[in-house]
Amino acid sequence: MAKKELDWANIGFSYMKTDYRYVSDFKNGKWDEGHITDDANVVLNECAGVLQYSQSCFEGLKAYETEDGRIVTFRPDLNAKRMVDSAKRLEMPPFSEEQFIDALDKVVSANKDWVPPYGSGATLYIRPVMFGSSVVIGVKPADEYQFRMFCTPVGPYFKGGAKPIVVKVSDFDRAAPHGTGNIKAGLNYAMSLHAIVTAHNEGFAENVYLDPATRTTIEETGGANIIFVDADGNLVVPKSASDSILPSVTRRSIVYVAEHILGLKVEERTVRLDEVHNFKEMGLCGTAAVISPVGKINDHGKEICFESGMEKMGPVIQKLYDTLTGIQMGRLEAPEGWIHEIKVD
Ligand SMILES: *Cc1c(COP(=O)(O)O)cnc(C)c1O
């Protein structure tokens, strides 16, 4: 078999059906051993728990081809652990870390021809998802669940370099105080759709959500955590006053890179909206883009402009971006345990 012939640089971020996916079912109190299938469709009863009360959670990670032709994933143990946390919070049966990694190895190796070539800028996006599959009419957790892991190649997030974006301070909240903002639940995204469509219609790339309890501190965007660089060139990372920020793997890795590799100081603390004008750089971090630079925040017509401007990433964020992507792509040595190589037969 050989790599698929795709125009890797121009495939965009959308679903493309690949050859295989992994499926495991939870029945009679346990997960089965799981298997690979070519069937991309799920047949559910009309009364399935996920369709009634949105009992679902998911993850997102990527596989890359390295310069020397290996296929690697980045800290998948953290995605596996976070999915356990998500499942527990939603009264779903956790899928073990070992079985998650086994599923990952199987899915990526079965779809190895879909892993974009090194240097194309494209990557293989992997989507684990779990949902209540048995019937539920009274409000309660389902008795049966399905875990799936599928993948789709995605193009480079930034075509022609990372241009800074403009974001708005949202009038909507993404999550409730002490609700489900800190887990990767599908329902958080259903909640955010109206806000994102509204922001796009107004010409903004993303929403910045404030903490839902006091609406005075910065939380995150719909699908990415936020980082700032202060006037001394150090990293400031917003901490939630109401535990409603999703613990991004990318953000946690950036904090490590900043402290241990680049020697920056890192402050993780609540960040007030009214102090943001003191910062020099802002970025959004998540698996999809790694870091997207933000040039401006629009707060109800008032613009907060970062010194890094609207042309390119600021210098500190650029350094963080280059270091982290270098580690992910195998160009720089990774901290112990960060790179999980997929054994391909
Ligand atoms: C997935 C997600 C992120 C980014 O997390 P990564 O693990 O870095 O991909 C940030 N915020 C929200 C709300 C998310 O769902």
The ligand as a Tripos MOL2 file, in Angstrom:
@<TRIPOS>MOLECULE
LIG
   15    15     1     0     0
SMALL
NO_CHARGES

@<TRIPOS>ATOM
      1 C1        -10.2490   20.7570   23.1370 C.3       1 LIG1
      2 C2        -10.3630   22.0980   23.7210 C.ar      1 LIG1
      3 C3         -9.2530   22.9330   23.9200 C.ar      1 LIG1
      4 C4         -7.8620   22.5670   23.4500 C.3       1 LIG1
      5 O1         -7.3510   21.4580   24.0900 O.3       1 LIG1
      6 P1         -6.1150   20.6770   23.4780 P.3       1 LIG1
      7 O2         -5.9950   19.4940   24.3600 O.co2     1 LIG1
      8 O3         -4.9490   21.5510   23.5260 O.co2     1 LIG1
      9 O4         -6.5050   20.3220   22.0610 O.co2     1 LIG1
     10 C5         -9.4410   24.1500   24.5380 C.ar      1 LIG1
     11 N1        -10.6710   24.5570   24.9220 N.ar      1 LIG1
     12 C6        -11.7660   23.8010   24.7330 C.ar      1 LIG1
     13 C7        -13.0710   24.3020   25.1730 C.3       1 LIG1
     14 C8        -11.6480   22.5410   24.1310 C.ar      1 LIG1
     15 O5        -12.7310   21.8000   23.9540 O.3       1 LIG1
@<TRIPOS>BOND
     1     1     2 1
     2     2     3 ar
     3     2    14 ar
     4     3     4 1
     5     3    10 ar
     6     4     5 1
     7     5     6 1
     8     6     7 2
     9     6     8 1
    10     6     9 1
    11    10    11 ar
    12    11    12 ar
    13    12    13 1
    14    12    14 ar
    15    14    15 1
@<TRIPOS>SUBSTRUCTURE
     1 LIG1         1 GROUP 0 **** ****
